[in-house]
Amino acid sequence: MTRRPPYPGQVLVLALDTATEAVAVGLLDVPGGAPTTVLASRVRYGARQHGEQLMPAVLEVCADAGRPLAEVDAVVCGAGPGPFTGLRVGLVSAAGLGDALGVPVYGVCSLDAIAREAATGEPFLVVSDARRREVYWAAYDGAGRRVTGPAVDTPAEVASRVAELGVRWVAGPVAAVHAELFGLAEYPAAGAGLTPSPAGLVAAAGEQLRAGQPPAPLEPYYLRRPDAVPPGERKRAVPASERDRAGERDRAGERISLG
C-alpha cells in the first residue's frame, strides 16, 4: 500500500529522467510553501547506457545528501517523449522504487521539465532527439507553460510552424543543431543543450506534488511505435508436389480460356 507523504510540510523527493541521452537523478527537499532545495544531483551523459547508470546514480545522490533511500516521500519521473529503450529504463525503475518504498510516483513530460528551467519570458520551443531524422518538440509560453505538443516531426516540419507558433527561442538537447533552420536563438546561450534536471522535473510536477494529491497512472509519451515489433504469422510451407499440381491446374485453365 502507498504511504501518504507528510503533507503539508517538507517532502523528500527523488527525481529522475532517462528520456534523453542524459541520465538525470536528484534528491530534493520540497517544502509546502518555500523554494525547492536540491540536496544532491547527478547528470550523466552516455547514449544507451541508462540501465547501467541510473541506479548507481540514485544511490550516490542519497549518499551525498546523507539521506537513506527509505526516507524518500515521493518519486518524480520524466515520462518522455523519448526513445523507447532509454525511456523505459526510467519508468520501470521509478515504478519499482515507488512500489518498494510505498510512495507515490508522479510522471511528468520531460520537455516540460526543460521548459520550467528555461522560462524565457517569451514564447519558445523545446526540442529533443527522436532519431530517424526527427525531433520531439513542444511549444511554451514565456512562463514555461505548454501550449502545443508534445509531438514528433522532422525539423523541416517544425520550422514551417515557427511563425504560426510565435516562438522567439529554442531550448533543449538538440537546440543548437536546429536553431539556424528554425531561425531562432538557443536559450540561454548557443550550445547550452538543456536537458531535464531534477529541479525542472519537480517544478513540472507542480502543486499536485506539493499538495500530496494522488498521481495519475504512470504513462509514457512514446508518440510512436517502437522499432522492434513482434514478427508476423509465418507462412505455411507448401510441398513441391502441391506446387506442381497447382501449376498444372493454372496451365489447364489458360488452355481452356484460349481454346
N, C-alpha and C positions, 0 to 999 in steps of 0.2 A: 504494500500500500504506500502511495506517495505521501510523505510527510509534508505538512504545510510550513513554509519558511516563517520566521518570526516577523511578520508584517504587523503594523508598520515598524520601522526601525532599520538597523543596519543588516544588510543581506550580503553574504559572501557568494559571489558568482564566479563560476568557471565559464569562460567564453572561448570558443574555438571555431576555426573555419578552415576548410580544405577545398574550397571551390575554385581556387586559382593555383598557380604554381607555388605559392607561398603557403606554408602551414603556420597559422597564427593561433597562439594559445595565450590566455592571460587569466590571472586571478584578481578579481576586483572587489572592492568594498563599495557597496551601493546603499547609501543612506536613503531614508524615505524622502527627505526634502533638501538634501545637500548634494553638492557635486560628487561625482564618482571618483574614487581613488584607485588607480592601477597599482596593485601591490607588487606584482611581478608579471613579466610577459616574455614571450619568445616568438620570433618570426623567423622561420627557416625557409630557405629557397631550395628547391630541388624537384623539378617536374617528375611525377610518377614515383615519388618516394614518400608519399603521405603516410602509408601504413607503417613504415619504419620510423618515421619522425614524430608522429602525433603523441603516442602515449609517453615516450620518454620526455617530451616537452611538457606534458601535463604534470608529471612527477617533479620535473625541475622547477616549474613555477611554484608548486606547493612548497618545495624545499626552500626556495629563495624567499618566499613570503613568511616562512615559518608557521604555515598553517596546514594541518593534515587534510588530505582529500575528504575524509569523513565529515569535516566541518562545513563542506560546501552546501549551500541552501538552495541553489538553482543552477541550471546549465543553460547557456545560450549558445546556439549553434547556427552558423551560416548554412542556409539551405539552398544555396546556388542563386542563379543558374551557374552551372559548371560542368566540365566533362564528367561522364558517368562514374568512372572508377574512382577518381580522387574525391569527388563529392560524396560518394557512398561511404568512404572511409570515415569521414567526419560524422555523417548522420548515424551510422551504425554505432560508432563509438559513443556519441552523445546519448543515444537511446539506451545503450548498455550501462553507461555511467548513471543516468537518471534512474534506471531500474535498480541498480545495485545500491545506490545511495538513498533511494526512496524520495527523490526530489523532482520537481517539475523541469521539463526541458522545453525551452522556447526556441522555435525555429524562426529565423529572420532572413529576408532576402539579402544576399551578400553584397549586391550592388547598393542596397540601402545603407549598409554599414559604411561603405566608402563615402556615400553621399553625406552621411551625418558628420563625417570628419571634414569633408570639403566645405559644404555650406558657403558657397562663394559670395552670396548676396545678390547674385544674378542667376537666371536660368542656366542650367548646364547639363551635359551628358556624362554618364559613366559607362565605360566600355571595358570588357574583358575578353580574353581569347576563347573562342568557341571551337578553334581548329577548323579544318575543312575550308579554310579561307573565309571564315565568317566570324562575327563578333556577337557576344551577348551585350545588350545595351538597355538603358532606361533613361528617361529624361526627368529632371527635377526642377523645382522652383528654387529661388535663392536661399530658402531656409533648409533645403535638403529634403523636401517632401516629394515623393514620387508622383508624377503626373501622367507619365506614359511608360508602358512596358511592365515587366521586362519582356524582351523579345530577342530573337536571333535572326540576323540578316547579314548579307555581305556588306563590307564597308561602303561600297558604292551606293547601296540602297539606303544606308543610314545617312550618307552625305546628301542624298537627294531630299531628305526630310529636315535638314538643319534649319532652313529658312522657315518652314512651316512650324517647327517646334519653338523657334525664337530663342535658341540657346546661345550663350556667349562664351562658354568654356567647355573643355572636355577633361575628364579625370579618369583614372583607372590604370590597371596594369599595362594596357597596350595603347594608352592615350598618345604617347609620343609617336607611335608607328602611324597613326591615322590622323593626327592633328592637322597636317597640311591638307590632306584630302577633304577633311571636314571644314577647313577654313576657320579653325578655332585655335585659341591658345590653350596649352595644357595648364591645368591647375594643380598645385600652386605655382609650379615653375616647370620649364622644359625638362623632361627626363625624370620627373618625380615618381611616376609609376605607382600611384597609391594602390594599396591592397587592403582588404578588410582587416581592421585592427580590433583587438579586444574591446577598446573603448567605443569604437564605432558600432560593434555588434550589440553591446549593452544599450547604447543610445537608440539603436533601431528597435530594440525590444520595448523601449519606452515605458509608459505608465502601466502597461499590463504587467510588466515585471515588478515595478516598484510597488504596485498595489497588491501584488500577490494573487492576481486573477489567474484562473486556470488557463493553461496554454491550449492553443488549438492543436490538433494532431500534427505530428512532425511529418510534413510533406515536402519532398524535394521539388525545386524548379528545374526539371530536366529540359523542358521546352522541345525536345526532340527525342526520337528513339535511339537507344544505344547502338553502337556499331555492331556488336555481337548479337545475333538473333538466332533462335532455335532453327535447326535445319528443317526443311520441308519434308513432306512424306516421300519416302523413297519409291521410285517406280519399280513395278514388278518386272523381273527379268523374264523375257519371252523366249522359250526354247526355239532352237533353229528350225525344228520340224513345223512348229506353228507359223513361224515367219514364212517358210516356204509355201505352206498351204494358203496363207493369206495372199501371197504374191500371185499364186496360180488363180485364185478367185478374182483378183483385180484384173489380171490379163484377160480372163474369160469374159469379164464384164465389158472390157474395152472392145473385144471382137464382136460381141453381140450388138453393142451400140453402133459400131462401124458397119456391121453387116446389113 
